[in-house]
C-alpha cells in the first residue's frame, strides 16, 4: 500500500513538473502570447495534416522532413473524416509570419499566412516532449507574430567555399528558427562564386586562388600551398533560391563594388582604375602587395590574393566598368528575385582613385568634391540601374560616405552609428553591428575556443542586443526593418566549424528578430528553450558549440557551500573536479548538488573544472569557475 502511494505521489510530482515545464513554453523564438488549456495531446504516426485551400504542398513537406529526422515518422495527408488531424487554414488577412495555433479537444488547428503556417507547424514540433515513450504537447492557444519583417543571416562563401548541400542545411535551420533572409556574400577580394555567362573568366580565373594563409593574421604570412575555390552555376544558385523560397526565406545576393574587387580585376584588369598598356594596367602610385603583404614595387597585382584584409585594387569609375557591372547585375537579377540586391560598398580605399587620371577626370566632369563623393556617384549610378529594373540597393554603412544614394537601404555593421544616421535621414536600415552580431567572433576565451577573428561575443551578449536604438524617436525607429547576424569565414575552413560558430548564437538571434525588447528573457531562454533546442540540434547532427553549465552556490546547513550545476544540453552529463586537476570523463560525474568538503570564508576559493558530454558523446572544452564564499566567479584566462 505504501509503495503504491509512493508511486502515485511520484507520478503526480512528475506530472506537475512536466506541466510547470510546459508553462514556461519551450519554443524558440518564444511566442508573442499563449494560454494553457490544461491537459495534453499525444502525437503519433496515426495523425494527419488536413490542409485547406491555398495551402502550399511544400509547407507540409518541409514540416514532415523535420519530424522524420527528429522522431522517425511523418504525418500523412488526412481526409476530413480523420479524428486525429492538424488542420491548416490559410488566412490572407494575416501579415507575413503571423499564425495562431490551437491545440485542444484532441484537435490541432493552425491559422496563418503561408509562412505563418510553416512557423506554426515548427512551433508545434518544438512543443513535442518525449515522456514514457510518448510524444505529448500541452493543450493551449498561441497567437504569434514577428517583431521585425527582416530576420537575417549572412554567410560568406568567398573566403572559404561552402557546398550547395551545406547551404541548404543552413537554410533549413534558419527556417526552423523563423528567420527569413539569407544574405549570400558571393564576391570579394579572395574569390568570385557565381557563374556569369557573359564573363566566363570570373569562374575560370577569379573563382580560384593558388594558396591561402593559415593561422592567425600575423606577418610574415604562412601559406598552405593549396589551390582553393569553387563557384555555383546559375542552375545551382536557382536551386538554392527555390529551396529557400519553399521555406519562406529570400536569398539576397551580394556583389561587391567598388572595392573588394581584386578577384575580378585578376581576370579583367581593364575594369580597374588605370589606363591599359600592352594588355596590363599602367603602374599607379599605390602598390599592390605580395603574399607577405609587402609592396610590389609600384605594380598592380594580377592574381587572386590568398590573404585577408582590405585590398587597394578597386574598380575604376569608367564607362566600361559600369557596363560590366550592369551586365553582371542583369544576370544576377535573373537568378535572384529578391527585392534587395546587396552591392557591398564597404572598405573602399581611395588611394588608386587619387592617382588615377580616369577617376580624377570623372571628379572634375561631375563637379564632385573628392573621392568620397566619387564613391557616392559610383553607387548612385548602380542604384539607378537597379531601380530601373524594379530592385532596391542595399549596402554596408560606408555607402553613407560622400552622400547616400536616394533609395538605398543601409546595413549598419560598424556599430549602430551608420544605422542611426540613415534612419534620421529617412532611409531603411538593417542592424548588424559587429559588437553583437558577428558570429566569427569568439564565444569564449582563447584557451577554450578554436582560432577566430577576434573579440569576445558570448551567447548572452548576442541575446541582449536590441535593434532599435533608444537615441531614435519612435517615428525614426520605424525605419529599422530588422536585424541580421554575419558569418565571415576567413578562419572557418570546414562545415563543422561553421556550425560551431553559428550555433547556439543563431537561437539568440531568432529571439532578437522575433521578440520586442520587452518580451525577451535570457533566463527563460537559457533554462527552458536552449537545452531542448540543443538536444534537437544534436539529433539533427549539427556540430554546435556546447555552452557552459549554469553554476550556482548556496549556503548549506553548518555554513558550508552547496554547488549546483545545470546541464546546458538536455540529456548531457557533467564531469568535474574541485582539486585543481583537469576534468575528463574519468572525473566525478555530476549527479546533483554537492556540498564542498570544507568551508570557504573571506578570500578563500577553490577551482571548479568541468566538461560537458552530450547525448551523442561530443565533449566540450574544459571550463573553469572559481568558487568563493560570495559565489561562483568566471575565470578570465585571456
Secondary structure, 3 states (H helix, E strand, C coil): CHHHHHHHHHHHHHHHHHHHHHHCCCCCCCCCEEEEEEEEEEECCCCEEEECCCCCHHHHHHHHHHHHHHHCCCCEECCCCCCCEEEEEECCCCCCCCEEEEEECCEEEEEECHHHHHHHHHHHHHHCEEECCEEEEEEEEEEECCCCCEEEEEEECCCCCCCHHHHHHHHHHHHHCCCCEEEEECEECCEECECCCCCCHHHHCCCEECCCEECCCCCCCEECCCCEECCECHHHHHHHHHHHHHCCCEEEEEEEECCCCHHHHHHCHHHCCCCEECCEECCCCCCCECCCCCECCCCCCCCCCCCCCCCCCCCCCCHHHHHHHHHHHHHHHHHCCCCEEEEECCCCCCHHHHHCHHHHHHHHHHCCCCHHHHHHHHHHHHHHHHHHCCCEEEEEHHHHCCCCCCCCEEEECCCCHHHHHHHHCCCCEEECCHHHHECCCECCCCCCCCCCCCCECCHHHHHCCCCCCCCCCHHHHCCEEEEEEEECCCCCCCHHHHHHHHCCHHHHHHHHHHCCHHHCCHHHHHHHHHHHHHHHHHHCCCCCCCCCCEEEEEECCCCCEEEEEECCCCCCEEEEECCCCCCCCCCEECCCCEECCCCCCCCCEEEEEEEEECCCCCECCCEEEEEECCEEEECCCC
